[in-house]
Amino acid sequence: MRNFLPSNTYQLSLSCIAFVLLTGCVGFGRSVPAPVEDRPYGKSKSTPSLPAQPNPSSGGPGQPSQAKPVAPTENINRPGYYTVRPGDTLIRIGLDHGQNWRDIIRWNAIENPNLIDVGQVLRVSPPVVDANKEVAVAKPVQIGSVSTATEDKKTPPPQTEAPAVNAVRDEGAEESFQLSWPAQGAVSSNFDDSKNKGLDISGKTGDAILAAADGKVVYSGSGLRGYGNLIILKHNNTFLTAYAHNQTLLVREDQSVKRGQKIAEMGNSDSEQVKLHFELRRLGKPVDPLKFLPNR
């Protein structure tokens, strides 16, 4: 075939072809990443910020914040008050002091029950109110030609200091207080002051959990770490009972229950085995339930 290109042009063309073939062979079998383009989220030109997410490790209402400790107040170390420590929640504080955590919210005028501060001093026993000092005085008020009487606004009675926690013990109620067994299984772990704050009772998933005495539900939920699905009953000013690791909760807060009433079903929530962990608290302090239960 006749060559119509000048020799120098022909050589240049062969060089270009060789270069293309060479570079193609070197890159063969190796993927070349596509260029990355930073794109704004939606129509915004700035990187979007996600809404604040709840802390999954929260222990329920009253999880302490990471803010600076509240400055000391005059109530620190006084009877009937408690200083919040790291890891505390209102539910745990209520259980440890034999109180309804909602009452603690009310006594301390807490606006956000999901936020308490380390170092904050909380009233954990009810204020004592002298009802005799709350007096309504009627004064005549003229409306046209008719005279009527209205009551002045009632002056809120002063709150006197709460007594020491031990002073609110109902001795008569304590002496006569008796429990019935909350589950039918065998006791798998006994009470121990340092290792086990109650009794562990074995059983099967779905076994009935019964109220050990008449009382009122002060907590029903899963907000207390280590207890799973938990029910707390308040029986009087002295005693609480707690029923932990349930599969199903059958009662709600503020509900009154009777001894022997089914309040939950046994499970293994927050536990490695199916069981009921049963606690008895006297003024918030764990005591051995066997001393209040009938012999089997």
C-alpha positions in Angstrom: 0.0 0.0 0.0 1.2 3.4 -0.9 2.2 5.8 1.9 0.6 9.2 1.4 1.9 10.7 4.7 5.2 12.4 5.0 7.7 10.1 6.8 8.1 12.4 9.9 4.3 12.6 10.2 3.9 8.9 9.8 6.5 8.3 12.5 4.7 10.7 14.9 1.4 8.9 14.4 3.0 5.5 15.1 4.5 6.9 18.3 1.1 8.2 19.4 -0.5 4.9 18.7 2.2 3.1 20.7 1.8 5.4 23.6 -2.0 4.9 23.7 -1.6 1.1 23.6 1.1 1.2 26.3 -0.9 3.3 28.7 -4.0 1.2 28.0 -2.1 -2.0 28.9 -0.7 -0.6 32.1 -4.2 0.5 33.3 -5.9 -2.7 32.1 -7.6 -4.6 34.9 -7.2 -1.8 37.4 -10.3 0.3 38.2 -9.9 4.0 38.3 -11.9 5.6 41.0 -14.6 8.1 39.9 -14.1 11.6 41.1 -15.8 12.4 44.4 -18.0 15.4 44.6 -19.1 16.9 47.9 -22.8 17.6 47.6 -24.9 19.6 50.2 -27.7 17.8 52.0 -31.0 18.7 50.3 -30.9 22.3 49.3 -28.8 23.5 52.1 -25.2 24.5 51.3 -24.0 23.6 54.7 -23.5 20.1 56.3 -26.8 19.1 58.0 -26.8 18.6 61.8 -28.8 15.7 63.1 -31.3 16.3 65.9 -30.1 15.5 69.4 -30.7 11.8 70.1 -31.7 10.4 73.5 -29.0 8.8 75.5 -29.6 5.0 75.2 -27.8 4.4 78.5 -30.2 6.6 80.4 -31.5 5.0 83.6 -34.9 6.6 83.4 -36.4 9.8 84.8 -33.8 11.9 86.5 -30.7 10.8 84.8 -27.9 13.2 86.1 -26.7 15.7 83.5 -23.0 16.3 82.8 -23.3 19.9 83.8 -21.2 21.3 86.6 -22.3 20.3 90.1 -24.8 22.5 91.7 -23.3 24.7 94.4 -23.7 23.4 98.0 -26.8 24.5 99.8 -27.8 24.7 103.4 -29.7 21.4 103.1 -26.6 19.2 102.4 -26.4 16.4 105.0 -29.6 17.4 106.7 -32.2 14.7 107.5 -34.8 14.2 104.8 -32.4 15.4 102.0 -30.2 13.7 99.6 -27.3 14.9 97.4 -27.4 13.5 93.8 -24.4 11.4 92.9 -23.1 10.2 89.5 -25.4 7.4 88.1 -28.4 8.4 90.2 -31.9 8.5 88.7 -35.1 9.7 90.4 -36.4 6.1 90.2 -33.4 4.8 92.1 -33.4 7.7 94.6 -37.1 7.0 95.3 -36.5 3.3 95.7 -33.5 3.9 98.0 -35.5 6.3 100.2 -38.9 4.5 100.2 -40.6 7.2 98.2 -42.6 7.6 95.0 -40.2 9.2 92.5 -43.1 11.4 91.3 -43.5 12.8 94.9 -39.8 13.7 94.8 -40.4 15.7 91.6 -43.3 17.5 93.3 -41.5 18.2 96.6 -38.6 19.7 94.7 -40.5 21.5 92.0 -38.4 19.7 89.3 -39.4 21.0 85.9 -37.6 18.4 83.8 -37.9 15.0 85.4 -35.3 13.6 82.9 -32.6 15.9 84.1 -31.1 16.2 87.6 -27.6 17.5 88.4 -24.8 15.8 90.2 -24.5 17.7 93.5 -28.1 18.8 93.5 -29.8 18.5 96.9 -33.2 16.9 96.8 -35.9 16.6 99.5 -36.6 12.9 99.9 -39.1 12.9 102.7 -42.4 14.8 102.7 -42.6 18.3 104.1 -44.6 18.7 107.2 -47.5 21.1 106.8 -49.5 22.7 109.7 -53.0 22.6 108.2 -54.3 24.8 111.1 -52.4 27.8 109.7 -54.3 27.7 106.4 -57.3 30.0 107.1 -59.6 31.6 104.7 -61.1 34.9 105.7 -64.3 36.1 104.2 -64.7 39.8 103.4 -67.8 41.6 102.1 -67.5 42.9 98.5 -70.0 45.4 97.1 -71.3 44.6 93.6 -73.9 47.2 92.8 -76.4 47.2 95.6 -75.8 43.5 96.5 -73.4 42.6 99.2 -71.7 39.2 98.8 -68.9 37.5 100.6 -65.8 36.1 98.9 -62.8 34.3 100.3 -59.4 35.9 100.2 -56.7 33.8 98.5 -55.5 31.2 100.9 -52.0 31.9 102.0 -49.9 28.8 101.4 -49.0 27.3 104.8 -45.3 27.4 105.7 -43.5 24.1 105.3 -41.7 23.1 108.4 -38.6 21.0 108.4 -39.1 17.3 107.5 -38.3 14.9 110.4 -35.5 12.5 110.2 -36.3 9.6 107.9 -36.2 7.1 110.8 -38.8 9.1 112.6 -41.5 8.4 110.0 -41.5 4.7 110.7 -44.9 3.3 111.5 -43.9 0.9 114.3 -47.3 -0.7 114.5 -47.5 -1.3 110.8 -44.0 -2.7 110.9 -44.7 -5.3 113.6 -47.9 -6.5 111.9 -46.6 -6.3 108.3 -46.5 -9.7 106.5 -45.9 -10.8 103.0 -47.2 -13.6 100.8 -45.0 -15.3 98.3 -44.9 -13.4 95.0 -44.1 -16.5 92.9 -44.4 -20.2 93.1 -40.9 -21.2 92.2 -38.0 -22.2 94.5 -35.6 -19.6 95.9 -32.4 -19.8 93.8 -30.5 -17.0 95.6 -31.0 -15.7 99.2 -30.7 -12.2 100.5 -27.2 -10.9 101.1 -26.5 -7.3 102.3 -23.5 -6.9 100.0 -24.3 -9.2 97.0 -28.0 -9.6 96.7 -30.6 -7.0 97.9 -33.5 -9.5 97.7 -34.5 -13.0 96.8 -34.2 -14.6 93.4 -37.1 -17.0 92.7 -36.8 -19.4 89.7 -39.6 -20.3 87.3 -40.7 -20.4 83.7 -41.3 -17.6 81.2 -44.8 -16.4 81.7 -45.3 -17.6 85.3 -47.5 -15.4 87.4 -46.0 -12.6 89.5 -48.3 -11.7 92.4 -48.5 -8.7 94.7 -47.0 -9.7 98.1 -49.3 -7.3 100.0 -51.9 -4.7 99.4 -50.4 -1.5 98.0 -50.1 1.1 95.3 -48.0 1.0 92.2 -45.4 3.7 92.4 -43.4 2.5 89.4 -44.0 0.3 86.4 -41.5 0.4 83.6 -37.9 -0.4 82.5 -36.0 2.8 83.5 -33.9 1.3 86.2 -30.7 -0.3 84.9 -30.1 -3.8 86.1 -33.8 -4.5 87.0 -35.4 -5.0 83.5 -39.1 -4.6 83.5 -39.8 -3.5 87.0 -42.8 -2.9 89.3 -42.5 -1.1 92.7 -45.4 -1.2 95.2 -45.7 1.1 98.2 -47.5 -0.6 101.0 -47.3 2.1 103.8 -45.0 4.8 105.0 -42.4 2.1 105.8 -42.4 -0.6 103.2 -41.9 -1.0 99.5 -41.6 -4.2 97.4 -39.9 -4.5 94.0 -40.5 -7.1 91.3 -37.7 -7.2 88.7 -36.9 -9.0 85.3 -40.5 -9.5 84.3 -41.5 -10.4 80.8 -44.8 -8.5 80.9 -46.1 -5.7 83.2 -49.8 -5.9 83.9 -50.4 -2.8 86.2 -49.8 0.9 85.8 -48.5 3.6 88.1 -51.0 4.9 90.7 -53.0 1.7 90.5 -54.1 0.1 93.8 -53.5 -3.6 94.0 -54.5 -6.4 96.4 -52.4 -9.1 98.0 -52.2 -12.1 95.6 -53.2 -10.0 92.5 -51.3 -10.9 89.3 -49.2 -7.9 88.5 -46.7 -9.3 86.0 -45.4 -12.3 84.2 -42.0 -13.8 84.9 -39.2 -13.2 82.3 -35.5 -12.5 81.9 -35.4 -8.9 81.0 -32.0 -7.5 81.9 -31.1 -10.9 83.3 -29.3 -14.0 81.9 -31.9 -16.4 83.3 -35.7 -16.5 83.8 -36.4 -15.5 87.4 -38.1 -13.0 89.7 -35.8 -10.7 91.7 -37.9 -9.7 94.7 -36.9 -7.0 97.1 -38.4 -5.6 100.3 -37.3 -2.1 101.4 -37.8 -0.7 104.9 -37.6 3.1 104.6 -35.6 2.5 101.4 -33.1 0.1 103.0 -33.1 -3.5 101.6 -34.1 -6.1 104.2 -34.4 -9.9 104.1 -37.9 -10.7 102.7 -37.8 -14.2 104.3 -38.3 -12.6 107.7 -41.7 -11.4 106.5 -42.8 -14.4 104.3 -44.6 -17.5 105.6 -42.6 -20.7 105.8 -43.1 -23.1 102.9 
